[in-house]
Amino acid sequence: MADTRDFLLEIGCEEMPSAPLMKAQDQLGKLIEKGLGEAGLAHGKVRTLSTPRRLTVIVEGCATATEEIHETMRGPKAAIAFDADGNPTRAAQGFARKCGITAEELVRREAPDGNEYVFAERSVPSVAATVLLSSLCERTIADIKWPNYRSQRWGSEHQTFVRPIRWICALLGDQTIEVHYADVVSGNTTRGHRVLAPGDHVVAEPAAYEQVLEDNFVLGEVRRAAVIREGIAQIEAERGGAKVDTPQGVFDEVVNLCEWPTVVVGTFDEEFLAVPQEIIVEAMLKHQRYFPIYAADGSLTREFVIVSNADPKVNDTVRAGNERVVRPRLDDAKFFYDEDLKVGLDGFRERLGQVVFQKRLGTVLQKSERMEAIARVVAVNASIDEQVAIDAARAAHLAKADLVSQAVIEFTSQQGVMGGYYAAAQGENDVVSQAISQHYRPRFAGDETPSSIAGKAVAIADKLDTICGMFAIDEPPTGSADPFAVRRSTIGVIAMLRELPGVALEPLIDVALANYAKQGIEFDMDEVAGKVNGYFVGRLAAIARDEGADPDTIQAVVDTGICDPVAFLGRVKALDRARRESTEVFDDLATAYARASHLADAALGIDVDETLLGEAERSLLEAVDNGTAEVQDAILAGGLDDAIAALARLREPIDRFFDDVLVMDEDKAVRENRLRLLNRFESAFKDVANIGALAKRK
């Protein structure tokens, strides 16, 4: 077995952006591990490390050479492999080709069973790891992908990388691996912190690499993140319950902007606390990568956290410099806000006629008008308070106005939020202001929904208008394209309607489509409504699966065509519960349905001539009509368990009917009347689920 040594490859370059750096680090380890396997080099753990100026992979216990291979493979009998003249047959040629040799290289030998066979012998000599690793390193550097980033060339070379490569350190134990890429040749040195430890530093072996880095003021990404977290925790503790806001995306970026992090606290002028905190926070986080500090009561403070990559001795200079830099950013935010207040939401709304929502669906102003109509219907159905509908309509009227405000143009993620501030400033009531502020919710799966009925009404109107519009122009989402976030909007509408059980979805779809028709957009109303309903049913089925429902139960409810979220998911849960926990009830339900459905003839209808009925038939008719009424009452009250129980109670009268009555009577009138009775029986089940499908699987 070959000796083993640790292997190190460090690619040193100009500072790389955070996102591609993280993707490249993930690729590097996989590429090296795959390459070692293909080269036949045994190895231990593969791990990676990165800083803004380097990508590194360390392989523990890499073999110094491949194993020498001696193989002997037995083929067909010699009598089959060679003809009478000693020439190789097709059998011999095929065996030789399979073994990677020619037929002439086959040897004949007697086997222990006394028969003579042909054998293929192959020897693969050991190859030094230094040769294989040299090629692997060069190939790996070239194979790293940089999606969404243009790779660069430097000097007169043609090879590319996301940033110019300045050094390569490649070692197998204490031996340097020769690697050439562009105009860079590998060595046994790394580089320290650009300011605190400039120049080259020798790495004696891979095991010493990380200590060499630390001695020269460079830490790997895990250590850097820990140092920053520890510094932030200390700041929070010193301020008695304060909270530093560290969104993961910004935090990852800050980690990848430094090699030797130091946490510093800066402050901004108190006048900026009068500006909506959302744009102040965004200016700090997104533009400057500063972390805002909130007091224990949740209010924004004047302080913010800076992560410095400089010498800790100059922290005061770093603090002062960053405080100077943040002021113009916050000045801009304050200026935009102050200027927007002079215009007001009604003034901004007039400008929406110049903003295209979708080229075939019209302007954002037209969208706001459609939203207003839908929001009013949602609010009326969700509440008996007329003021709620008035507030919802007013909020929908103004909801999109802030899109043309200076603050939102600069801080796009604050759309809606800024509208809420502007609404309050111009005297709108709290419900309207809050509804505008929250109408983009939920922005993602699991996000909070708007807190008020009016807010939910506006949010539903916004999302449903988009969904119906994209289907009306036949541009629904596909597997690879959903530019208007129809999927996310659909999930959001479902989440909000689950909180508004009195609001049915299908009438809202009709209202939304009618708005587009009034606008002059041509489409088949019934066809598009069916497609939108079907799309919602597909999302509801997926949600039910995620919540653990049985696929058969889901399909039984899908078959009813119900697209209302509360009704759909309620039926699924009730049926699933009956199948799992109330097996006797479900057996009665399924058996009752099965006995009737195999004879029922839908073409005959459900109108029964009572003059032709006998006692058992009358009893069944009465039970069916009572049961149907109970089912409808239960559905209206949201008690699906009661509806299932009511249907299950029909087993006794249907059993009695079949025991006492010959359905297929010779008298056609009697026979068809009894079949109509069975149709009527079966119709009692249609609003709950396709019980027939479940009956076959029970």
N, C-alpha and C positions, 0 to 999 in steps of 0.2 A: 504494500500500500504506500502511495506517495506521501511525502511530508506535507504538512500544512502550515500556512502562514496567513496572517491577516492581510487583506487587500484594501487599498484606499484609492479612490478617484475623487479629486476635487477639481471642479471647473470654476475658475475665478474670472469674474468679468466686471464690467461697469454695473452700477446699481440697476437691479431688475425691478419692474413693477410687481406689486404684491400678488395680484390674481394669477398671472402667468407663472410666477415663481412657485406658488403652491401647487399648481397643476403639473409643472415640470418636475418638482420634487417627487410627486406621486409616480410619474412616468419613469423617472430615473431608476428607482429601486426595482420596478417591474422589468425594465429593459435589461438591467444587469443580471437579475436572477434568471430570466429567460435565456440570456446569452450564455451564462455559465452552464446551464443545463444542456444547451445545444452543443457546447464545446466539450462536454464530458468532464467538466471540472467539478469535483465534489466540493461542497462548502457548507458552512454553518449559517448562522443568522445573518440576514441582510438588513441593514438599517440606513436611513438617510438623515441628512442634516442640511439646513439651509440658513443663509443670511442674505441680506440684499445684494451682497457681492460674491456669493458662492453657492454652488450646488455640490453636495458631497454624498457619496455612498461609501459605506464601510462594510466589508464582508469578513465575518469571522471564520477562521479555519479554512481558508481556500487552499485546495490542493496545489502543490507546486508543479505538478505534471499530471497528464491523463494516465489512466491505467493502461499498461500494455495488454493487448488482447490476443489470445490464441484460440481459434475456433475450429472445430472439426464437425462437419455435418454429414450424416449418412444419407445417400441417395438411393436410387433403385438398384436392383440386382444387376450385376455386370452383364448378365445374359440379355437383359432388357435394354441396358444403356448402350451396348455396342452390338453391331450386326456381325454376321459371320466373317466379314472382311476386316473387322476391328474398327470400323468407322462409327463415330458417335451417332446414336439415333436422336429423334426429336425429344425423347424422354431425357437423355443425357444433356442435350443442349438447353432444354428448359430448366433443368435442375442447376446447371452451371450458371445460367443467366440469373436465376433467383439468388445465387450465392455471390454474384458479382465477379465471377471468373469466367474463363473460356472453357469449352469442353475438353480441350487438350490438356488443361491443368488438373483435371480430375484424376485421382489415383484409385487403383483397384486394390481391395484388401479383403481378406477373409474375416468374417465376423464370428463371434462366439457360437452362433447357431450353425456354423459349418458352411454357410452360403457366402459367395463372393459378392460384394457390393462395391459401388463407387463412392468415394468420399471427396468432399471439398474441404480443403484446409486453407485457412486465412489467418494471417498475422497482421495486427495493427500495432505499429510501434508506439511507444509512449511519446507524447509531445509536451515540451516544456510550457508551463503556464505563461511565462513571460511573452512568448510569441502569440499565444491565443488571446491574452489579455490586452496586448497592444492593439490588435485588430478590433476586439470587442469595444474598447474605450472609444476609438475613433468612430466606429459605427454607431455607438450609443449617442455620442454628442450630436451626430448628424440626424439621428432618428427622433430626437425630442421634438414634439409638436408644440406650436404656439398658436392655438386657435384665437382668432380675433385680434392677434397682434402681428404686425409685419416684422419679420426677421431682418437683421441688419447685416451688411457687409462692411468690412473695414480693410484699409490698406488696398492692395491690388489683388487680393484673393477672392475666390468665388464662393467659398463656404460661408454659411450664414449662421447666426444665433440671435436670440432676442436682443442682446446687447453685445458689444465687442468683447471677445475673450482676451484677458490679459495674462493669465497664467494657468497652468495645469499642473497639479501635483498628483502623481500616480506611483504608488508603491506596492510591492508585494514583499512583506516583511521589511527589511532594510534595503531592498533592491529596487532601483528606479525602473519603472516600466516605460519604454519608449512610446510616446504618443505624439503624433503630429496632427494639428488641426489648424487650417488656415496658416497664419504665420507664427503660430505658437508651438513651442516644443516643450514637452513635459520635463519636470525636474522633481527635486525632493524638498521644495520650499513652498510655503504658503505666505499669505500676507495678513498682517494684523489690521487693527483699526486704522482707518485712513488718517486720523489726526493723532490719536494717542500712541500708536505703535506702527508708523509707516515703514515701508520697506519689506524685504524678504526675511522669512524666519524658517530655519531648517526644521523639518519633521523627520526625526530619526526612524520612526516606524509608525504604522497606523495606530497602534495602541497609545502612542503619545500625542496624537493629533489634537484631540479636544483640549488637552492640557496646554499645548502650545498656543491654541487659539485663546484660551482664557488668560494665559500669561500675557497675551498681547491684546487684551481688551475686546475679545470677540466671544459671544455666546451663541449657541444654537437656538433655534426658534422655541423649543420647549422651555429652556432656561430663561430666555428673554421674556416670554409670556409670564412665567412664574415671578420674575423680578418685578414686572409691572403690576401684577395682581397684588403682590405683597406691599408695594408702595402705595397703591390705591387703598388697600385695607387699612394701612396705617393712617392715611389721610382721613378716612371715614371715622376711625376710632378717635382721632384727635378732635374731631368736630362733633362728637357726641351723637351718633346715630345718623349723620349725614349720609347721602347716597351719591356715588359717582356713577353717571350713566355711561355704560360701556357697551354699546351695540356690537354684536359679534363681528359683523362685517368691518366696521371701523376699527375695532380692536385688532383683528387679524392684520389689517393694513398697517396700523401703527407698529405692531410687532415686527413687520417686515420693512419698516423704514429705518430701523436702527440695528446696531450690532452690540452696543454697550449702553443699555437704557438707563436713564435716570429720571425719576418722577419729580416734577416741579409744579408748584401751584402758582397760577397767575390770577389777576383780577381785571375786570373791566369796569368802566364808569357806571355809577348807579343810575344815570339817566336812561340807560338801555333797558332797565327792568320795567319801564313803562310800555315797552314794545311787546306785542304778543310773544310769549316765550318760545313758541314753536319755531318761529323763524330765527330767533336768536340762537336757539339750540342747533338748528340745522346749519346756520352759518358757521358755528364752531365745529360741529361734527364733520359735516360734508366738505366744507371749504378749507378748514384749518387743521382738522384731525385733533381737536381739543376735546376733552371729556368734561361736560358740564357737571357742576356739583349742586345737588339739591339738599335743602335743609331737612331735618327730621320730620317736619310737617309737610314735606312734599313741595315746598315753594322753591323756585329757582334762586340761587344765590349769585353774587357777583364773581365767585371764584370758578376757576376751571383748571383741569389737569393738563399739563404739557408733558410729553415724553421726549426727553432730550437725548441726542446721540453725541453730545459734546463732552468735554472734560467736566466732571462734577465740580471742579474748582471754579468754573465760570457760570454756575447756576444763576447767579444774580443777573449776569449779562444776558443769559438765555431768557430769563423771565422778563426782563425789561424789553428785550427785542420782540418777544411774542406779544406782549401787551401793546406795543406800538403797532404791530401787524394786525391785531384783531380789531382795533378801533375803527379803521376805515371799513372793514367788513360789516361791523355792527352799525356804523353810520349809514351805510347803504341800506341795510334792512330797515332802519328807522325812517330814512327818507322815503323809501317805497311805501311804507305803511302810512306815513303822514300824508303823502300825496294821494294815495288811494282813498283815504277818508274824505278828501275834498270832492271826490267824484260820487261815491256812494254806489250801492248795488243796483239801484234802478238805472243810474247812468251807465254803468257797465253793461247791464242787460241789453240796452239798446244796441251795443256794439256786437252782440253775439250773432246778429244777422250777417256779419262779415266773416264769421268763423265756420268753416265746413266741418260738420260732424262726420258725414260719409258722403261721397260725391253723388250717390244715387238716393240717399235718404235725407239730404238737405242740410240745413245749417244747425248750429247748436241752439239758436233761438227757436227754431221749429221743434227741436227736441224738447226744449224746456216747456213749450206749449203742450206737447203730447204728455210729458211727465205730469203736468198740472192736472190733466183730465184723469189719468190713471190714479194718481195719488188721492184725488178726491173720492173715487170709487172705493179704494182700499180703506180709507179712513171711515167712510160711511158704513161699510160692512164690519169694521173692526170695533166701532164704538157708537154708542147711542148719543154721545155728546156732540152736538152740532159744531161746537167750537173746535173740536179736534179736526174735523174736515176742513174748516176754514183755515186753520193753522197749517195743515198739511198742504193745501193748495197754494197758500202764500209761500211756504218754504220751497215747494217745487218750482214756483214762479221765479224765485231768486237763486235757486241752488247752483246754477252754472255761471252766474254773473261774474264770480271772482276769477274765472279762467282768463279774463283779459286784464286783470289787475296787475300792476307792476310787481307786487310782492309774489304773486303766484307764478308769473313769468320767470322770475329769478329763482324762486323756491318751489319748483313744480310739485313736490310731494305734499305741499301744504294746501292744495286745492280743497275746497270745502271747509277746511279749518279756518282759513282766512275769511271766507265768506261768512262764517259764524260770527267772527269779530266785527266785520263790517255791518252785519245785520243788527247786532246789538248797539253799535255806535249810531245807527240811524233810527233807533227807537223801536225796532221789532221786538216782540215779546220773547221771553226766554225759550218757549217751546219752538218757535220758528227759528231762532238763532241756533239752538242746539240741533234741530233737525237738519239744517243746512250743514252744520259742522260735521255731522255724523253720517251724511247720506251716502258716502262711499263705502261704508261698512256693510257687510264684512269684506275686507280686502283680500282675505285668504282663508283657507279651511281652518276652522277653530278660532277665527277672530271674533271679537265681540260684535253683536248686532247693535243697531241704534237703540238707545235706551227708552225712547217714547214711541207711542203708536204713530204719531205724526212723522217721526224720524224713520220708522220702518216703512211707512206709506211712501215717502219720498224715495227711499233707497230701493224699494220694490219697483216703483215706477221707473226709475232710472235704468235698472238692470233689465226689467222685462221689456222696456221699449227697445233696448239694444238687441236683445235676443230675438224678438219678433221681427224687427227690422231686417236683421241679417237673413232670417229665413224667408222673409217676403221678397227679397231680391235674389234668393237662391244662392246665398253665400254662407251656408252653415259652417261650423268648424269642421276641420278634417283632422286626420291623425297627425299631420305635420304643420298645420296652420290654423291659428285661432287669434288673428290680430286684434279683434275686439273683445277678447276674453269672455266669449260666450259661455264656455264651460264654467269658469269661475263665477260668472254672473248667475248661472242656473243654480249652482250650489248655494249661492248667497240667497236667492229668492226662496229656495226650499227651506233654508235655515230660518228665515224670517217668518214664512207662512206657518211653520211648525209652532211658532210663538203666537200666532194669530189664528186660532182654530175656527173662528167665525168667518174667515175670508177664504172663499173658494178660488182656485187658480183658473179654471176654464173661463169663467166670465171675464176675468182680467185679461186673458189672452185675446178674447174677442174685442174688448175695448181697445187694447193696444193695436191690433190689426185694423180696426175700424178707423183709428186715428191716421194710419198710413194711407188707407183708402181715401179718406177725406182730403188728404194732402195731394192726391192725384197719382199715387204710385199704383200701378196695375199689377194685380196678382189674383189667383184663385183663393178666396177667403177660406173656404172649407178645407181645401187641400193644404194650405199653409198652416191653418190651425191644427190639422191632424198631425203635421210634421212636428210642430212645436210641442204638442201634447206628447207625441211619441218620444221626443228628445227628453222631456222631463221624466217620463216613465223610465227611460234608460238610466238617467241619473239616480232616480229613486231606487231602482233595483240595485244599483251599485252601492248606495248608502245602506240599504237593507242588508246586503251581503257583508259589508264592513261591520255592521252591528251584530253579525252572527246569525242571521236568519237562515233557515234551510232553503236551498235553491228551489226545491219543488214548491214550497210555500210561496216564495217570491213569484215564481212563474204563474201559479194559480191566481194571484192577485193581478199580475201583469195582464193576464187574459181578459180581465174585466174591462180594461181600457181606462181605469181610474187614474187620473194624473194629479189629483189633489194631494199634496204631501201628507196632511194629517190623516186623511182617509186611507191612503195607500199604506203608509207605514203603520197605522193603527190596525188595519186588517192583517197585515203580515205578522205583527206581534201577537195579535189575538189568536190567529190560526196556529202559529208556531207554538204558543203556550198550550193550546188545546191538544195539539198533537203530542206534545212532550209530557204535559202534566195532567191532562184530563183525558186519558185515552178512551174511557168509556163514552164520554160525551162525543169525542171525535168519531169513534166507531159508529155511534148512532147516527151522527150527521152524515158520514160517508155512506153508510148502508142505506139510509133513507133515500139519499140522492140516487145511488146506484140502482135501486129497485125500480125507480120511476124513469130514469133517463134512458134506459135501453129500449123502452117502448114509446116514449114521447115522440110526437111528430110536430115540429114547430110550424109546419105549413098550415096546420089546422087552426092555429090561434089558441086563445085561452078563454073564449066566451063559452060558458057551460049552460046548457038548457036544464034547469033544475027540475023540470017536470019529468025528465027521463031518469032521475037519480033514485037509487035505492037507499036504504038506511046507511050502509057502510060508505057509500059514495057521498051522501049528505054530510056524514061525520067528517070525512076527509076534506070536503070543500070548506066546511066551517073551520076546521083546524088550519087549513092553508091560508084562508083569509085572515084569521086571527094571528097566525104566525107571521104572515107578511106585514101586518100592521105593527106587530111587536118588533120585527126586524127594522122597519123604517124608523120607529120611535127610538130604538136603541142606537141606530146610526146617527140620527139627528142629535142624540144626547152624547154621542161619542163612546157609548158602551158596547164595543164590539164583542166582548165576552157574552153580554146578554143576548146579542143577535145570534151568536153561534149556539147558545143554549136554546134559544127559541126554535131554531131550525132543527136542532137535535131532537126536540120534543115531537117532531113530526114523524119520527120513526114508528111510533105505536099506531097512529091512524093509517099510515101507508101499509104497514104489515097487515093490519086488519082488512084493509081494502083488497090486498092481493089474496088473502085467505078466503074472503067471501065472494069475490067478484071475478068473473071471467072477462078479462078486458077485451079480447078479440071475439066478441059476440058475433053471431051470424047476422044479426040485424045491423045493417050499416050505420043507421042513425045512432043506435045505442053505442056501437063500437067507437064511432068517431067522437061521440060525446064524452066517453070515458078517456079517450086519448087527449081530448082538450083539457080534461080534469088533470091528467098527468102533466100536460104542458103548464098548466097553472101552478101545479105543485113545484115543478122545476123552476119556474120564473121567480119563486120566492127566494131562491139561492143566488140569483144573478148579480145582485148588488154587493154581495159579500166576497165571493171568489169563485174561481172555476173548480168547484168541489169535485166535479167529475174527474179531473186530472189527478186530484189527491186521492180520490176513492180507489183509483187503479193502482196507486203506489202504497196504500196503507198496509 
